[in-house]
Amino acid sequence: METRQVADAAADTSDPRSGLRAISSLRALADRLELAQVEAGLRAGMSWQEIADALGVTRQAAHKKHAKRIDPSLPVPRRAR
């Protein structure tokens, strides 16, 4: 199913089972896309704070969610002390 069809199914309340499955699929897609953008941000030299700001979360939340999932070959910025 295409993303637009999945989104339509998620918004359609006439079949909750189908809608809930669609929401689960969209959540998984959003997680994959978010990780790809976090990795792109790190490659571009963004700090965890800049990434967190763009995501609307704290630096700690962004780091906790993504630090162990990113490509290990990526250079990860360290906070200045």
C-alpha positions in Angstrom: 0.0 0.0 0.0 1.3 3.5 -0.8 1.9 6.0 2.0 -1.1 8.1 1.1 -3.4 5.0 1.2 -2.0 4.0 4.6 -2.6 7.6 5.9 -6.2 7.5 4.5 -6.7 4.1 6.2 -5.3 5.5 9.5 -7.8 8.4 9.3 -10.8 6.3 8.5 -12.6 5.4 11.7 -15.1 3.1 10.1 -12.7 0.1 10.4 -10.7 0.5 13.6 -8.6 -2.7 13.1 -7.5 -1.5 9.7 -6.9 2.0 11.0 -4.8 0.8 13.9 -2.7 -1.4 11.6 -2.2 1.6 9.4 -1.1 3.8 12.3 1.4 1.1 13.3 2.8 1.1 9.7 3.0 4.9 9.7 4.8 5.0 13.0 7.4 2.5 11.8 7.9 4.6 8.6 8.2 7.8 10.6 10.8 6.1 12.9 12.9 5.0 9.9 12.7 8.4 8.3 13.6 10.1 11.6 16.7 7.9 12.0 17.7 8.6 8.4 17.4 12.4 9.0 19.3 12.2 12.3 22.1 10.4 10.5 22.0 13.0 7.7 22.2 15.8 10.3 25.2 14.2 12.0 26.9 13.8 8.7 26.2 17.5 8.0 27.9 18.5 11.3 24.7 19.2 13.3 25.0 18.8 17.1 22.6 16.7 19.2 21.1 19.9 20.4 20.4 21.2 16.9 18.9 17.8 16.0 16.8 17.9 19.2 15.6 21.4 18.5 14.5 20.4 15.0 12.6 17.4 16.4 11.0 19.5 19.2 12.5 17.3 21.9 15.3 17.7 24.5 18.9 16.9 23.6 18.8 14.0 26.0 15.7 12.6 24.4 17.1 12.7 20.9 20.4 11.2 22.0 18.7 8.4 24.1 16.4 7.5 21.2 19.0 7.5 18.4 22.6 7.2 19.7 22.7 3.4 19.7 20.8 3.1 16.4 22.9 5.4 14.2 25.5 4.1 11.8 28.6 3.4 14.0 30.9 4.9 11.3 29.3 8.3 11.7 31.4 11.0 13.5 29.3 11.9 16.6 29.7 15.4 18.0 30.7 15.6 21.6 29.4 18.3 23.9 31.9 21.0 24.9 32.4 21.0 28.7 
